[in-house]
């Protein structure tokens, strides 16, 4: 698991299309969102951020049908205190990496898929730099014709620095998605972060009661502990106060301490289940309904095995190729062995 709490929570929640689809629908311009078939939204493997910037950026890549064609949506989460004036140049580099990866995986492709770049941003000042690549190019009004010969694109910006909590709470997203954006928005002010939990009490309760709610609330509490620089007991008390004793005790047994190892197990379980669900959906879209034996194998697979299978789905032509050595071998019919040997014994007896 990543040591960066922002990246860990971002990946845990929004790598799941159940949370990513409504979040993207709320972020994209309405005219563009109408053209996206969100039922086809699938997480694609790969991270394209420069390793030295991992502490300040996280990214996710999705594939989806847009206006009837295969396309990609690249989401970059900017969690730093300043505005990066050169973000557009970095975005262009990341997009080129994605296209190169696509070419490697689809050597017979004649064209490249559209990439819609989306930036989720939070800083002290809010976004104050260019959003169109051509605005970085040194050209005046007299030389506008030159722009026809340079890259041109604009990223979609969701600047939660400029969104208040009331507006966040009204977004048409999953309750966990809204809660996470609230946490991101107040991460730099631990006092405000914890003070506001009471206003999100109903959201916290809904997260607890949702499927995999124990893992989700564990991820939230781990984030609160790390970014809030609080002791374990303080986080427990804050969440217990917000959701109430009866709801809290549904997650943790009476008297049980909220140990970090227990939280991390919940997060890891949630991450594995999220990867399993994404892979199962990809396999169904590609190969149709899956046999029960395949679903059982996915249920038992480790995170590493699920990642290997997700990588193989891009180039495999059959279900067996995707599963590869990560699919448990069929048990040998040992009970039939004596029946196969008996003719040999009769032959030797003649």
N, C-alpha and C positions, 0 to 999 in steps of 0.2 A: 504494500500500500504506500502511496506517496506520503512524504512527511509534510507536504504543503496542505494545510487544512482547507484552503479555498479550492484547490484543485481536487482534493479528495471528495468534498461535498458536491462540487460541480459535476464531476464524473459520475459519482454514485447516483445522483438524481437524474441529470439530463442525458445520460447515455441511454436511458430507457425511453423508447419512443412514446410510451404512455404519458410521460411528463414533457418530453421534448416537443411533441406535435402541437399541443395547445399553447406552449410557450412560444414556439415559432409563429404560430398563427397570430398571436397577439403582437409579435415584434415586426413582422413583415408588413409592408404597405398593403392596404386592403386589395388593391387591384392585382398585386402579385400573389397574395395569399389565396385568392379565388382560383388561381390557375394551378395551385399545388394540390395534388392528390395525396392528402396526408395519410390515407390508409396504406399507401405504399412506402411510407417513411421507414427507412431501415438504417441502423447504425453501421457505418463502414469502418473497417480497421485502419489504424494509423494515426500518428500524431506528427505534426509538421512544424511545431514551434522550435526555434533554436534552443538547444539544451541549456545554454547559459542564461536563457530567459524563462526557464521553467518556473522559477519562483514568483514570476509576475504575470504569467499568462497560462491559460489552459485552452485546449481546443478539442472540438468534436467534429467529425465529418459524417454527414448523412447522405444517402441516396434517396431519390423520390422521383415520381413522374411529375413534370411541370409542363403544362400546356401540351400534354400528350407525348412528351419525350423524356427519356432518361436524363436526369440532371443530378447535381450535387449541391448540397447546402453546407457551407463551412462556417462553423460558429467559433468565434474567438472570444474568450472571457478575459478582460483586462482588469486585473485587480492590483493597481498600483496608485501611488499618491499623486502622480503627475500625468500630464497629457503627453503622449509620445508623438511629436510632430512628424516623425518618419514612419508612422504605423502603416500608411498606405504602401510604402515601399516594401515593408516587411510582408504585408498581405500579398502583394504581387509575388514575392519570393515563395510564400507558402502555396499560393495557387499554382505556380509553375511546378512545384514539387508534387502537388496532387495530380496535375496533368501528366507529368512524367511517370508517376506511379501508375496512372491509368493506361498509358501507352505500353508500359511493361506488362501489364496484366491483360491488355487487349491488343496484341500486336497486329491484328487484322482490321482494327477500327480505322475508318476513313475520316472521322471527325472527332473532335473533343466534346465532352459534355459541358453544358453550362455550369458554372460555379457561382452560386449566390453567396457572397461573403456577408456575414452578420457579425457585428461586434457588440458584445455586452460589456458596457463600460461603467466603472465607478472610480471617481477621483475626488480630490478635495474641491476642485473648481468646476467639475463637469467638462464635457468635451468642448474644446475651443480651437481645434485644428481642422485642416481640410478633410473632407469626406470623399472628394473626387480626385482621382490620380492626376488629371490634367492640371489641377490647381497647384501641384508641386512643381510643375514645369515652368521655367523662366521664360515667359513669353508675354508680350503686351498686346494691346488691341490691334496694332498694326500687323502683328504676326500670327493672328489666330489661325490662319490657314495651315500653319505648321502642325497644329494639334491633330490633324488628320493622320499624321505619321507617327504618333506616339501612343502607347497604351492608354485606353480610356475605360474606366470603370468607377463605380461608386458603391461603397459598402452601406449596408443597412445598419443603422445605429440605434441601440437601445441604451440610453444613458440613464441609469437608475439613480445617478447623482441628482437629477432634476425631477425625480418622481417622489411624491410624498407617500406616506404609508397608506393613506386612505385610497389613493389611486391604485397602489399595488394590490390592496385587498379586493378591489373590484375587477381585477384582470380575469379574463376567461381562461384561467389555467387550472391545473390540479391544485389542491390545497397545499400539497407539499412543495410544488413549484413556487407558489406565492410566498410561502413561509421562507424558503431558501433565499429568494430575492430580498426579503426583509432582512435576513441575517447578513447577507452580503452588503446591503446598503448601510448597515450600522456597525459593521465589523471594526471600524477604526475608533469607535467610541464605546468601549465596553460598558460604561455606566448607562448610556442610553440604550444599548442593546438589551441589557438585562431589565432595565426599567420598563421597556416596552413589551416584555413578554406577556404581561397581563392582558394587553390589548389583542394579543394573538392567541389567547387561551383556547378559544373555540377551534381555531385552526390546529393547534397542538393536539386537542382531543380528537379531532377528525383524523389526524395523521396516525394516532395511536390505534384507532378502530379500523383503519384501512388494512387491506391485505399486506402482509409483511410490515405491519406497523411497528413491531418491536425493533426490527433492523433500522427502519427509517428514523424513529425517535432516538435510537442509539447514535445514529450518524449526526443528528442535530445536536445531541448533547455533547458528543465528542468535539464538534465544531465550537460550541459555546465554551467548552473547557479550554480549548487551545487558543482561540482568538481573544477570549475574555480574560485569559490568564487567571482563571479561578481554580480553587481547590475542588476536588471531587465533591465534597459535601455541599459546597455552595451551589454547584450546578444542580445537584439533586434537589436541594431545597427550593431553588428558583423554579424548576420545572414542576415539582410537586405542588407548589403554591399556585402555579398558573393553571394546571389541569385538574387539581383536586386529588385528595388522598385515594379515593376509590379507583379513579382512572389510573393513577400512577401505580397502584398496587397490582393492576392487571399486567403491568410490564415487569415489575420487579417484586419478588416475594417479600413479604413483611420482614424487615430487619436485614435484608440483603444489601450489601454495599455495592455501589456502582463502580466496579473496578474497571480500569482501562482495558484489561484483557477481555473482559466480558463485552464491552462496547465494541471493540475491534472485531471480536468474533461475529457479533451481529452485523457489522458493516461488511465483513468478508462474505458472510452468508448472503446478504442482500446483493452484493456485487456478483457473486456466482449465479444466483437466481436470475439477476438481470441479464447477464451474458447468456444464460441458458435460454431465456425467453426470446431474446433477440435472435440467437442462432436458429431456434426452432421456427421462428417466423420466416427467416430468410430461406430455410430449407423447404418450408411449405410453399412459399412463393415460387421457388425454383423447381421443385420436384413433386409437388402435390402433397396429399395427406401422408403423414409419416407412420410407419409401423410402430406398434407398441414397444417392440424391442429397441427401436431407435430412441423413442422418448425415454425409456428406462435408462438407456446408456447416457443420454444427455443429463438426466437427473443425477446420475452417479458421477459424472465427469468433474474433474477439478477445473479451477479457473484456467490453468495453463493449457489443459486439453481443449477446453472450449475456445480459447484464443487460437490454438493451432487449427482447429476445424473452421473457425471463422475466416482465418487467412486463406485456407484451401478453397473455400466456396467461390472465391473470385476466379479461379482458374479451372476448377474441376468440372467435368462434363457429366459425372454420375454421382449419385448419393454415396456410393461406396468409396469413391475417390475423396469425397469430403471427409467421411468418417475415418478412413485410413486405419492406421494402427491404434487409434484412440477408441475404436469400437471394440468392445470385448468380444472375443472369439466365441462362436457357438459351442456349447458343451458337447463333448464327444458322446455318441450313443453307446456308452459302455455296456449297457444291459444286453445289447445285441451282439456283443463280441463272441460269446460262446456259440451262438448260432452260426457265425461265420467260420468258426474254427472246426465245428463238428464235421463238415465234409472232409476236411484234411485228415482228421483222425480216422474216419472210415476208410479213406484211401490207403493210409498207412497200414490199416489192419488187414487189407486184402492180400 
